[in-house]
Amino acid sequence: MSKKKKTYSAEFKSKVVLELLSEEQTIAQIASKYEISAKSLIDWKKQFLDNASLVFDRVQKGARNKRLRATY
């Protein structure tokens, strides 16, 4: 019987990665806690950190667009 691949929400992944970044537990401990492979956690962390700057890009673009709309 084949195992069905689990899918996780972006919110869940963010929560787990933030927990990982807090460094209160090891990767192995968090992987065991959530029954996720350490490899998946490492991949999620890399993806999270690689895209962290996008949050600030969106905030800045949103603020700039809001200022432009206010001038009309």
N, C-alpha and C positions, 0 to 999 in steps of 0.2 A: 504494500500500500504506500502510495507516495504522500509525502507531507505537503500540505497546502502552505504556500508562502504567505506569511503575515504581512499586512500593510499597516503602517502607523501614520497618524495624522502629523501635520507640521507642528501643531501645538504640543503633542506628546514628545516629538523629537526635540523640540526646543527645550522643553522642561528637563528632559534627560541630559541633554548637552550642558545646560546651565548647572545642573547638579554635578556633572562631571568636571566642569570648569571650577567649581567651588573647591575641589581637591580635598573634600572631607572624606571621600571614599576612593578606593582604587577603581580602575577600569573593570577589573575582575569582579569586584564587589557589586558594582552597579549593573554589570552584565548579568550576574547571577540574580540580583534583586528583581530585574525586569524580564529575565529570561530572554536576553538578546545577546547575540554573539559580540565578543570584544571587537571583532573586525568591523561589525556594523557601527558600533559606537565610535570607533576611530574614524570611520568614513563620515559619519554624521558630524563629528566635531570639526573635521577638515572642511566640510561643506559649509558649516555654520560660520567658521572663522573666515573662509574665503569670501563669503557674501555679507559679512557684517557691515561693511562700508555702505552697502546699498540702503540700509536703514537711514543713514544720514543724507544720502543723495536724495531720497524720496522726501525727507523732511525739508531739506533746503529747497527742492524744486516746488514742493507744495506751498511753502512760505513765499517764495518768489512769485508763483502764479497768483496767490491770494493778493499780494501787493499790487500786481499788475491789474487784476480785476478791480481793485479798489480805486484805481486812478481813472477808470472809465466813467 
